[in-house]
Amino acid sequence: MIRSHGGRSIRRLTLSLCAAASVLVMAPGAAHAQVAPADLAGELEDGGGDAAQLRDFYASRGYRPLWITGGTVSPAASALLDLIRTSKFDGIKPKKAREGDLRKALERADDPTPENLLRAEIAASRALAAYVQQMRKAPRADMIYESPALAPGVPTTAAVLGMAAAAPSIDAFVRTMGWMHPWYAPLRQALAQDGLDDSSRQLLAANLERVRAIPAFQKGRYVLVDAAGARLTMMQDGQPVGTMRVVVGKPEMPTPMMAGFLRYAQLNPYWNIPPDLVKARIAPNVLGKGLRYLKAKGYQVLSGWDEDARVIDPARVDWQAIAAGAEDLRVRQLPGGDNFMGKVKFMFPNAQGIYLHDTPEKGLMKEDERQFSSGCVRLEDAPRLGRWLMGKPLPRAGKAVEQRVDLPVPVPVYITYLTAAPDANGQIAFRADPYNRDGLAPGAPRMASARR
């Protein structure tokens, strides 16, 4: 006689009978054991911890296995175990990602009984979720985020497994670490190579931390600016769809690592000249050439940096004090002509005063090292970026200054600093470190390249 405790034993017996029936009605000649949906549902029926989220995930797919096909465990599970075993490269400990549970389950699954396959299925799902969650918690480079929504979050177990199930191939998803930015896996593979010296390891590890600060973005658009490589990439659904050269901050005025939402374009922009340039360039020219220099260049002097600042007579300014650095002064350049902003700038409001903008100095784009700006990002082809952001060409600018054109939807922009990153040929390209952020000793050798 079977005793029922709240009906639980009866349900388990029913599920076991259903599982047995499913095996009996397999097609003639089927030689492989299977994980029956009823068995999987029964195994996940009770339990605490992540069991509820596992049930939610598997219920959404009719309790079909994710890791078991044709009566065998997918190679993706072994690939996952290999990643977890070497998770020191991700800044986490293997036991935090259930390495022991997965290893034992896969060893048992060498004898592919339905019970062993069932345990391997659940162990692989739990290990994947734990690994991804630990990776999202691992140390990442400091980045200024305009909004918490821009930072990589820690996904739920159901969300991790949902990503894996949505991938065209679970094996490719694991091997390319599809839950991370697409540049992460190639960098990690380079770090895992034998024979690397210690300096090649601050370098690759530092760049892995920088990539960990960028979400995976399996869907949607975003802009990625690499200040070390001085290049902008337009990303769509996790893949690059366009790129252009940019000019970024000079070493003494580095472009910060930051993230924001591009919200609008501004046509016919003013250029608000940084105070250090007013001191170093504008004031000496006024002292040498007179006030006519300001008019010839289209410069205006303003009373301050407030929104309601008014234009003032430059003759009232103590230009000697400005040149000596004893006083600060706001100077802006009118739109048009050789305005340093060009015809448009793209705004993602931030306390650092950083934005993307057009430039009349196209010759700088031909330089190999393009760290020349005061921190903002100058674009090789601003109209092309505008078309991509807007979904159509930017409107023709009228005579009005600083005309605001809102984007149809805000687009994330990430400014990072990668002195090592995969190139289009499948190699890790190593670059100069103009901002000295890698922490290598002066004169330390840097790797030239590494094939993935």
C-alpha positions in Angstrom: 0.0 0.0 0.0 1.3 3.4 -0.9 0.8 6.1 1.8 0.2 9.6 0.5 1.6 12.7 2.2 -0.4 15.5 0.8 -0.8 13.6 -2.4 2.9 13.9 -3.2 3.7 10.1 -3.3 0.7 9.5 -5.6 1.9 12.2 -8.0 5.4 10.8 -8.1 4.0 7.3 -8.8 1.9 8.8 -11.6 4.8 10.6 -13.1 7.0 7.5 -12.9 4.3 5.5 -14.7 4.1 8.2 -17.4 7.8 8.1 -17.8 7.8 4.3 -18.1 5.0 4.5 -20.7 7.0 7.1 -22.7 9.9 4.7 -22.9 7.7 1.8 -23.9 6.2 3.6 -26.8 9.5 4.8 -28.3 9.8 4.1 -32.0 11.1 0.6 -32.9 14.8 0.4 -33.0 15.4 3.4 -30.6 18.4 2.4 -28.6 18.9 5.5 -26.5 17.5 6.3 -23.1 15.6 9.6 -23.0 14.8 12.2 -20.4 11.0 12.2 -20.4 9.2 15.5 -19.8 7.2 13.8 -17.0 10.4 12.7 -15.2 11.8 16.2 -15.5 8.6 17.7 -14.2 8.6 15.3 -11.3 12.3 15.9 -10.3 11.6 19.7 -10.2 8.3 19.4 -8.4 9.8 20.0 -4.9 12.8 21.7 -3.5 14.0 25.1 -2.5 16.7 27.4 -3.8 16.5 27.8 -7.6 14.0 25.0 -8.0 11.1 27.4 -8.6 12.9 29.2 -11.4 14.0 25.9 -12.9 10.4 24.8 -13.0 9.3 28.1 -14.6 11.9 27.7 -17.3 11.2 24.1 -18.1 7.5 24.5 -17.8 7.7 27.3 -20.5 9.2 24.7 -22.9 6.9 21.8 -22.0 9.7 20.2 -19.8 11.8 19.4 -22.9 15.5 18.9 -22.0 18.0 21.6 -22.9 21.2 19.6 -22.7 20.1 16.0 -23.7 19.5 15.0 -27.3 19.4 11.5 -28.8 19.9 9.9 -25.4 23.3 11.6 -24.9 24.5 14.7 -23.1 25.3 17.6 -25.5 29.1 18.4 -25.8 28.0 21.9 -24.6 27.9 20.5 -21.0 31.5 19.4 -21.2 32.5 22.7 -22.7 30.7 24.4 -19.8 32.6 22.3 -17.3 35.9 23.3 -19.0 35.0 26.9 -18.7 34.1 26.6 -15.0 37.3 24.7 -14.3 39.3 27.6 -15.6 37.0 30.3 -14.1 40.0 31.9 -12.4 40.4 33.8 -15.6 36.9 35.3 -15.0 37.8 36.3 -11.5 35.7 33.7 -9.8 36.1 30.3 -8.0 35.0 27.1 -9.7 33.0 25.9 -6.6 30.9 29.0 -6.8 29.7 27.8 -10.2 28.9 24.3 -9.0 31.9 22.7 -10.7 31.8 19.6 -8.4 28.1 18.9 -9.0 28.4 19.2 -12.8 31.6 17.1 -12.9 30.0 14.3 -11.0 26.8 14.4 -13.0 28.7 14.2 -16.3 30.8 11.3 -15.0 27.6 9.3 -14.1 26.1 10.2 -17.5 28.8 8.1 -19.1 26.3 5.3 -18.2 23.3 7.0 -20.0 20.5 5.7 -17.9 17.3 7.9 -17.8 18.1 8.8 -14.2 21.7 9.7 -14.9 20.7 11.8 -17.9 18.1 13.5 -15.9 20.6 14.5 -13.2 23.1 15.7 -15.8 20.4 17.9 -17.4 19.5 19.6 -14.2 23.2 19.9 -13.1 24.2 21.5 -16.3 21.3 24.1 -16.1 22.2 24.9 -12.5 25.9 25.2 -13.3 25.3 27.5 -16.3 23.0 29.8 -14.2 25.5 29.9 -11.3 28.5 30.5 -13.6 26.8 33.4 -15.5 25.6 35.0 -12.3 29.1 34.8 -10.7 30.6 36.3 -13.9 28.2 39.2 -13.7 29.3 39.7 -10.1 33.0 39.4 -10.8 35.3 42.5 -10.7 34.9 44.9 -13.6 36.6 48.1 -14.6 35.4 51.4 -13.2 32.9 52.9 -15.5 30.6 55.9 -15.0 27.0 54.9 -15.7 24.4 57.6 -16.3 21.7 55.1 -15.2 21.8 51.8 -13.4 20.0 50.4 -16.4 23.2 50.7 -18.4 25.3 48.5 -16.1 25.5 44.7 -16.6 22.9 43.1 -14.2 22.9 39.7 -12.6 20.2 37.7 -14.4 17.9 35.2 -12.8 18.3 31.5 -13.3 15.2 31.5 -15.6 16.7 34.4 -17.6 20.0 32.7 -18.1 18.4 29.5 -19.3 16.0 31.5 -21.5 19.1 33.0 -23.3 20.6 29.6 -23.8 17.3 28.1 -25.1 16.9 31.1 -27.5 20.4 30.6 -29.0 20.5 28.8 -32.4 23.0 26.3 -30.8 23.5 25.6 -27.2 27.0 24.4 -28.0 27.9 27.7 -29.7 26.3 29.7 -26.9 28.5 28.1 -24.4 31.7 28.1 -26.4 31.4 31.7 -27.4 30.1 32.7 -24.0 27.0 34.2 -25.5 25.9 35.8 -22.2 28.9 38.2 -22.4 29.9 40.9 -24.9 31.2 39.2 -28.1 34.8 40.4 -27.5 35.0 38.6 -24.1 35.5 35.0 -25.2 38.4 35.7 -27.6 40.2 37.8 -24.9 39.6 35.0 -22.4 41.0 32.4 -24.8 44.2 34.5 -25.2 44.6 34.8 -21.5 44.2 31.0 -21.1 47.1 30.3 -23.4 50.2 28.7 -22.0 53.5 30.5 -21.9 52.3 34.1 -21.2 54.5 36.3 -19.1 53.1 38.2 -16.1 52.9 41.5 -18.0 50.9 39.9 -20.8 48.5 38.4 -18.2 47.7 42.9 -16.2 47.3 43.5 -19.7 44.7 40.8 -20.9 43.1 40.6 -17.4 42.7 44.3 -17.4 41.0 44.3 -20.7 38.7 41.5 -19.6 37.6 43.6 -16.7 36.8 46.5 -19.1 34.7 44.2 -21.4 32.9 42.9 -18.3 31.7 46.4 -17.7 29.7 46.3 -21.0 26.4 44.3 -21.2 26.0 41.5 -23.7 23.2 43.2 -25.7 21.9 40.1 -27.6 19.2 42.4 -29.0 19.0 46.0 -29.9 21.4 48.8 -30.9 24.2 50.6 -29.1 27.3 52.6 -29.9 30.7 51.5 -28.6 33.7 53.9 -28.6 37.1 52.5 -27.9 39.3 55.4 -26.7 42.5 53.3 -26.9 41.9 52.3 -30.5 40.2 55.7 -31.3 37.4 53.9 -33.1 33.6 53.9 -32.9 31.6 50.8 -33.7 27.8 50.6 -34.3 26.4 47.4 -32.8 23.2 45.7 -33.7 22.0 42.5 -32.0 25.4 41.8 -30.7 27.2 42.2 -34.0 29.1 45.2 -35.5 27.3 46.8 -38.4 29.5 49.8 -39.1 32.7 51.5 -37.8 34.5 54.8 -38.2 37.6 56.5 -36.9 37.3 59.0 -34.1 39.6 61.5 -32.3 39.5 61.2 -28.5 41.0 62.9 -25.5 44.7 63.7 -25.3 46.7 61.9 -22.5 46.5 65.0 -20.3 42.7 65.2 -20.9 41.7 61.6 -21.3 38.2 60.6 -22.4 36.6 58.8 -19.4 35.2 55.3 -19.5 31.5 56.0 -19.2 28.0 55.0 -20.5 24.9 57.0 -21.2 21.9 57.2 -23.5 22.2 59.2 -26.7 19.0 61.2 -26.6 19.2 63.9 -29.3 21.3 65.6 -32.0 22.0 69.3 -31.9 22.4 71.0 -35.3 24.4 74.2 -35.7 26.0 73.9 -32.3 28.1 76.4 -30.4 31.6 75.3 -29.3 32.1 76.1 -25.7 35.9 76.3 -25.5 37.5 74.5 -22.5 39.0 77.1 -20.0 42.5 75.6 -20.4 42.3 76.3 -24.1 41.1 79.8 -23.5 44.1 80.4 -21.3 46.6 78.7 -23.6 45.3 79.7 -27.0 42.6 82.4 -27.0 44.1 84.8 -24.5 47.6 84.9 -26.0 46.2 85.5 -29.5 44.0 88.4 -28.2 47.0 89.9 -26.5 49.1 89.6 -29.7 46.5 90.4 -32.3 43.9 92.4 -30.6 40.1 92.0 -30.2 39.8 91.6 -33.9 41.1 88.0 -33.5 37.9 87.1 -31.6 35.6 88.5 -34.4 37.6 86.8 -37.1 37.3 83.4 -35.4 33.6 83.9 -34.5 34.3 83.9 -30.7 31.9 85.3 -28.1 32.7 86.0 -24.5 30.0 85.2 -22.0 29.4 86.2 -18.4 29.5 82.7 -17.0 28.5 79.0 -17.4 24.9 79.3 -16.4 22.1 78.7 -18.8 21.1 82.4 -18.7 24.7 83.7 -19.2 24.8 86.7 -21.4 27.3 87.9 -24.1 29.6 90.6 -22.8 32.0 93.1 -24.3 35.5 91.4 -24.6 37.1 94.8 -24.0 36.0 94.5 -20.4 38.0 91.3 -19.9 41.5 91.3 -18.2 43.2 89.2 -20.8 46.5 89.3 -19.0 44.8 87.6 -16.0 43.2 85.0 -18.3 46.6 84.2 -19.9 48.2 83.9 -16.5 45.6 81.5 -15.3 44.5 83.9 -12.5 40.9 83.9 -13.8 38.7 81.6 -15.9 36.6 82.8 -18.8 33.8 81.3 -20.9 34.3 81.7 -24.6 32.2 80.1 -27.3 32.5 79.9 -31.1 29.5 80.6 -33.2 28.2 77.9 -35.6 29.3 77.7 -39.2 32.6 78.3 -40.8 35.4 76.5 -39.0 33.4 75.9 -35.9 35.2 73.1 -34.0 31.9 71.2 -33.4 31.2 71.0 -37.2 27.6 70.8 -38.1 26.2 68.5 -35.4 26.8 67.0 -32.0 25.1 64.0 -30.4 24.2 64.5 -26.8 24.0 62.0 -23.9 23.7 64.4 -20.9 26.4 63.7 -18.3 28.2 65.6 -15.5 31.5 65.1 -17.4 30.4 67.3 -20.3 31.3 64.5 -22.9 29.6 64.2 -26.2 30.1 63.0 -29.8 30.5 65.6 -32.5 31.4 66.4 -36.1 34.7 68.1 -36.8 36.2 70.2 -39.6 39.7 68.8 -38.9 39.3 65.6 -41.0 43.0 65.4 -41.5 43.5 64.1 -37.9 41.5 61.0 -38.8 44.5 59.9 -41.0 46.8 59.7 -38.0 47.4 56.2 -36.4 47.2 57.5 -32.9 44.2 59.9 -32.6 44.3 61.2 -29.0 44.0 65.0 -29.7 40.8 66.3 -28.2 40.0 67.8 -24.8 37.9 64.7 -23.9 35.0 64.7 -26.3 34.8 62.3 -29.3 35.2 63.8 -32.8 33.6 61.7 -35.5 35.0 60.8 -38.9 31.5 60.7 -40.5 28.9 62.4 -38.3 26.1 62.2 -41.0 26.5 58.4 -41.3 26.1 58.0 -37.5 23.1 60.3 -37.6 21.4 58.2 -40.3 22.0 55.1 -38.3 20.7 56.6 -35.0 17.7 58.3 -36.6 16.8 55.7 -39.2 16.9 58.5 -41.8 19.2 61.4 -42.8 19.5 64.2 -40.3 17.2 67.1 -41.2 18.7 70.0 -43.0 19.8 72.7 -40.5 18.2 76.1 -40.8 19.8 79.3 -39.5 18.8 78.9 -35.9 21.6 77.8 -33.5 21.6 74.6 -31.5 18.5 73.0 -33.1 17.5 70.0 -31.1 16.4 66.8 -33.0 15.3 64.0 -30.7 16.2 60.4 -31.5 13.2 58.1 -32.1 14.5 56.1 -29.1 17.4 56.6 -26.8 20.5 54.6 -27.9 23.1 53.4 -25.3 26.6 54.6 -25.8 29.6 52.9 -24.1 33.0 54.6 -24.0 35.7 52.1 -23.1 39.5 51.7 -23.3 40.7 48.5 -24.9 44.4 48.0 -25.4 43.7 44.4 -26.4 40.7 43.4 -28.5 39.9 41.0 -31.3 40.2 42.3 -34.8 38.3 41.4 -38.0 40.8 38.7 -38.8 40.3 36.7 -35.7 43.4 37.9 -34.0 43.9 39.8 -30.7 45.2 43.2 -31.6 47.4 44.9 -29.0 47.5 48.6 -28.9 49.4 51.4 -27.3 48.3 52.6 -23.8 48.2 56.4 -24.3 46.4 57.0 -20.9 48.8 54.6 -19.0 45.8 52.7 -17.6 47.4 49.2 -18.0 49.8 49.8 -15.2 52.8 48.3 -17.0 56.2 49.5 -16.1 57.7 52.0 -18.5 59.4 50.2 -21.4 57.7 46.9 -20.6 57.2 44.8 -23.7 53.7 44.5 -25.1 52.4 41.6 -27.1 52.0 42.2 -30.9 49.1 39.9 -31.6 47.6 36.5 -30.8 45.5 34.3 -32.9 42.2 33.1 -31.3 
